[in-house]
Amino acid sequence: MILYLCVINIAGGVFIWKVVGCAAAQRDYAVILGAFVTVLIGAPLIAFLCLGWYTRYREFENSLKGSALSAYLQRYWSKRLIDALIDKGVLDTPPDNDSWRDLADKMPDLCDRLFASIYHEQYGLTPFVPPFLILLCIAYAAASVIACNYTPSACEVATASTCVYGISQEVLLGSFGGALMFVVSDAVLSIRRKALNVSDVYWYALRIMLAVPLALVVGGTDGSHTAIAFALGTFPVDALMKIIRRFGFPQLTQFEKDENSPDKLLSLNGVTLPIVSVFEAEGVNSVEQVAAADPVLLSIRTGFPFRYTLRLCSQAIVRRHFGEDAAKLIPIGLADVVPVYLLVKAMDGITLQSLPVVDDKDNVIKNAATRLFPNDDDSQRIPVTKMKFRQIAAEEFTVMLARITPLDPAL
């Protein structure tokens, strides 16, 4: 990565001096500013890919081990797992039954290698290279545009028009400065959260590319237009899209907004408005999506701790079966899938080692049934509650989560 950074600066400097037709002083400014901007953007990314990326990887490795990892692969990557078993020679053909699941549980080394392969495909170091190069090239070009349109002899005339569509110097600088501020600040924040993704780097490159169109739209030559250009420059792309849609579709009424409002992620315990905004930025705006999502990929995309993501997915599955009434189970500790799983095992007379024992299961079920169906009698609500609990316990995600033992208090 450092070599790429040096090559881009050297190639950019040669291009400016050999091809770009501007004054010698402006070429010097372009080379110096380009080097400064690319180092400012590239240094945090290089540090993350050398250090932070491995920390994030170890987090998943430490949480998914043995049978828990096997259960995860069976739930979300069953086709890949079956193909790996066939390649290993354990299976001859795709199985017609679930016997392959027991084989996968007995081969932890195979599951470890498969998970490493999947993780590197989805979030590996190699996919970061193309967007990293694109971002540095665009950043260097943006710095060169600013430097080559800066006229030292006209320093007192900041409102002088440039060769970039006649945009004034101060508006052009304000727009690019805002974009650079967003890119660096958001990258540093994502790196602190260990949540920098390949798609984020592509968004950063696009955000710098949009600096010129935004400056062109703002126009003007006074300080207020410069402030507007800088402020818009600090907006992420999704915020700009919302502004454009608001102006492009003014016919959207309040009734339509209410009818098409997203599912209430806030109903999940531990979710706040900032967390909802992160989910919505990743295209996740319903509880059902959280329940069906791959927790590893969801944790990577949002930057949330893996155990926290598991708990949200756990609550979402319970809510899928009980709807908004699932909140009534929070006081008795049955709003997550693992306590429900333990209760079902107690109903079947099975005691699991290293897991808590459920005492007086009949009263627990009766209490839950009364909370969920207060208007029905015991002959109706208790069988329905048991049926729902068994459905939750049979979920593959529930089995995976139950295997991540011993459970820590945060889970």
Backbone hydrogen bonds, N-H to C=O, Kabsch-Sander energy under -0.5 kcal/mol:
donor,donor_aa,acceptor,acceptor_aa,energy
5,L,1,M,-2.3
6,C,2,I,-2.2
7,V,3,L,-2.7
8,I,4,Y,-2.5
9,N,5,L,-1.7
10,I,6,C,-2.5
11,A,7,V,-3.1
12,G,8,I,-2.5
13,G,9,N,-2.3
14,V,10,I,-2.3
15,F,11,A,-2.3
16,I,12,G,-2.3
17,W,13,G,-2.2
18,K,14,V,-2.2
19,V,15,F,-2.7
20,V,15,F,-1.3
22,C,20,V,-1.2
27,R,23,A,-1.9
28,D,24,A,-2.1
29,Y,25,A,-2.2
30,A,26,Q,-2.4
31,V,27,R,-2.4
32,I,28,D,-2.4
33,L,29,Y,-3.0
34,G,30,A,-2.5
35,A,31,V,-2.1
36,F,32,I,-2.3
37,V,33,L,-2.7
38,T,34,G,-2.4
39,V,35,A,-2.0
40,L,36,F,-2.2
41,I,37,V,-2.2
42,G,38,T,-3.1
43,A,39,V,-2.5
45,L,41,I,-0.9
46,I,42,G,-2.7
47,A,43,A,-2.4
48,F,44,P,-2.2
49,L,45,L,-2.5
50,C,46,I,-1.7
51,L,47,A,-1.8
52,G,47,A,-0.8
53,W,48,F,-2.9
54,Y,51,L,-0.5
55,T,51,L,-1.3
56,R,52,G,-1.9
57,Y,53,W,-1.8
58,R,54,Y,-2.3
59,E,55,T,-1.4
60,F,56,R,-1.2
61,E,57,Y,-2.0
62,N,58,R,-2.6
63,S,59,E,-1.1
64,L,60,F,-2.6
65,K,63,S,-0.8
68,A,65,K,-1.7
70,S,66,G,-2.0
71,A,67,S,-2.5
72,Y,68,A,-2.1
73,L,69,L,-2.5
74,Q,70,S,-2.2
75,R,71,A,-1.6
76,Y,72,Y,-2.5
77,W,73,L,-2.0
81,L,77,W,-2.3
82,I,78,S,-2.7
83,D,79,K,-2.4
84,A,80,R,-2.2
85,L,81,L,-2.1
86,I,82,I,-2.2
87,D,83,D,-2.6
88,K,84,A,-1.8
89,G,85,L,-0.6
89,G,86,I,-0.9
90,V,85,L,-1.8
91,L,85,L,-1.3
101,R,98,D,-1.2
102,D,98,D,-0.6
103,L,99,S,-1.2
104,A,100,W,-2.2
105,D,101,R,-2.0
106,K,102,D,-1.1
107,M,104,A,-1.5
111,C,107,M,-1.7
112,D,108,P,-2.4
113,R,109,D,-2.2
114,L,110,L,-2.3
115,F,111,C,-2.6
116,A,112,D,-2.2
117,S,113,R,-2.2
118,I,114,L,-2.5
119,Y,115,F,-2.8
120,H,116,A,-2.2
121,E,117,S,-1.7
122,Q,118,I,-2.2
123,Y,119,Y,-3.0
124,G,120,H,-1.5
128,F,125,L,-1.1
129,V,125,L,-0.5
129,V,126,T,-1.7
132,F,128,F,-2.0
133,L,129,V,-2.4
134,I,130,P,-2.4
135,L,131,P,-2.7
136,L,132,F,-2.1
137,C,133,L,-2.4
138,I,134,I,-2.4
139,A,135,L,-2.6
140,Y,136,L,-2.5
141,A,137,C,-2.3
142,A,138,I,-2.5
143,A,139,A,-2.3
144,S,140,Y,-2.1
145,V,141,A,-2.2
146,I,142,A,-2.0
147,A,143,A,-2.3
148,C,144,S,-2.8
149,N,145,V,-1.0
150,Y,147,A,-1.4
151,T,149,N,-0.6
154,A,151,T,-1.6
155,C,152,P,-1.2
157,V,154,A,-1.6
158,A,156,E,-0.7
160,A,157,V,-1.5
162,T,167,I,-2.1
165,Y,163,C,-1.5
166,G,162,T,-0.7
167,I,164,V,-2.1
168,S,220,G,-0.5
169,Q,160,A,-1.7
170,E,158,A,-1.7
172,L,168,S,-2.3
173,L,169,Q,-2.5
174,G,170,E,-2.4
175,S,171,V,-2.4
176,F,172,L,-2.2
177,G,173,L,-2.7
178,G,174,G,-2.2
179,A,175,S,-1.9
180,L,176,F,-2.5
181,M,177,G,-2.3
182,F,178,G,-2.2
183,V,179,A,-2.6
184,V,180,L,-2.4
185,S,181,M,-2.2
186,D,182,F,-2.8
187,A,183,V,-2.1
188,V,184,V,-2.5
189,L,185,S,-2.3
190,S,186,D,-2.6
191,I,187,A,-2.4
192,R,188,V,-2.2
193,R,189,L,-1.7
194,K,191,I,-0.9
195,A,190,S,-3.2
201,V,197,N,-1.2
202,Y,198,V,-1.5
203,W,199,S,-2.2
204,Y,200,D,-2.1
205,A,201,V,-1.9
206,L,202,Y,-2.3
207,R,203,W,-2.5
208,I,204,Y,-1.9
209,M,205,A,-1.8
210,L,206,L,-1.7
211,A,208,I,-1.3
212,V,209,M,-0.6
214,L,210,L,-2.2
215,A,211,A,-2.2
216,L,212,V,-2.4
217,V,213,P,-2.1
218,V,214,L,-2.6
219,G,215,A,-2.7
226,T,222,D,-1.5
227,A,223,G,-2.3
228,I,224,S,-2.1
229,A,225,H,-2.5
230,F,226,T,-2.4
231,A,227,A,-2.6
232,L,228,I,-2.8
233,G,229,A,-1.7
234,T,230,F,-1.1
234,T,231,A,-0.6
235,F,232,L,-1.2
240,L,236,P,-1.9
241,M,237,V,-2.3
242,K,238,D,-1.7
243,I,239,A,-1.8
244,I,240,L,-2.4
245,R,241,M,-2.6
246,R,242,K,-2.1
247,F,243,I,-1.7
248,G,244,I,-2.5
249,F,245,R,-2.4
252,L,249,F,-1.3
253,T,251,Q,-0.5
257,K,253,T,-1.9
258,D,254,Q,-2.4
259,E,255,F,-2.5
260,N,256,E,-1.9
261,S,258,D,-1.0
263,D,285,N,-0.6
265,L,263,D,-1.4
267,S,264,K,-1.4
268,L,265,L,-1.8
271,V,268,L,-1.6
276,V,272,T,-2.3
277,S,273,L,-2.3
278,V,274,P,-1.6
279,F,275,I,-2.1
280,E,276,V,-2.7
281,A,277,S,-1.9
282,E,278,V,-1.0
282,E,279,F,-0.8
283,G,280,E,-1.6
284,V,279,F,-2.8
285,N,283,G,-0.7
290,V,286,S,-1.4
291,A,287,V,-2.2
292,A,288,E,-1.8
293,A,289,Q,-1.1
298,L,294,D,-2.7
299,S,295,P,-2.1
300,I,296,V,-2.1
301,R,297,L,-2.5
302,T,298,L,-2.1
303,G,299,S,-2.1
309,T,305,P,-2.2
310,L,306,F,-2.4
311,R,307,R,-1.9
312,L,308,Y,-2.0
313,C,309,T,-2.4
314,S,310,L,-2.3
315,Q,311,R,-2.6
316,A,312,L,-2.4
317,I,313,C,-1.8
318,V,314,S,-1.5
319,R,315,Q,-2.4
320,R,316,A,-1.8
321,H,317,I,-1.1
322,F,318,V,-1.9
323,G,319,R,-2.6
325,D,322,F,-1.2
326,A,323,G,-1.7
327,A,324,E,-1.4
328,K,325,D,-1.7
329,L,326,A,-1.7
330,I,327,A,-1.2
332,I,329,L,-0.6
333,G,330,I,-1.7
334,L,329,L,-2.3
340,V,336,D,-1.2
341,Y,337,V,-2.7
342,L,338,V,-2.6
343,L,339,P,-2.1
344,V,340,V,-2.4
345,K,341,Y,-2.2
346,A,342,L,-2.1
347,M,343,L,-2.1
348,D,344,V,-1.6
349,G,346,A,-1.2
350,I,345,K,-3.2
352,L,350,I,-0.5
355,L,352,L,-1.2
359,D,357,V,-0.6
364,V,360,D,-1.6
365,I,361,K,-2.5
366,K,362,D,-2.2
367,N,363,N,-2.5
368,A,364,V,-2.4
369,A,365,I,-2.7
370,T,366,K,-2.3
371,R,367,N,-1.9
372,L,368,A,-2.3
373,F,369,A,-2.8
376,D,373,F,-1.3
380,Q,377,D,-1.5
381,R,377,D,-2.5
382,I,378,D,-1.5
384,V,380,Q,-1.5
385,T,381,R,-2.4
386,K,382,I,-2.5
387,M,383,P,-2.4
388,K,384,V,-2.4
389,F,385,T,-2.5
390,R,386,K,-2.4
391,Q,387,M,-1.9
392,I,388,K,-2.2
393,A,389,F,-2.4
394,A,390,R,-1.5
395,E,391,Q,-0.5
395,E,392,I,-1.2
399,V,395,E,-1.9
400,M,396,E,-2.3
401,L,397,F,-2.6
402,A,398,T,-2.3
403,R,399,V,-1.2
403,R,400,M,-0.5
404,I,400,M,-0.6
404,I,401,L,-0.8
405,T,403,R,-1.9
411,L,408,D,-1.7
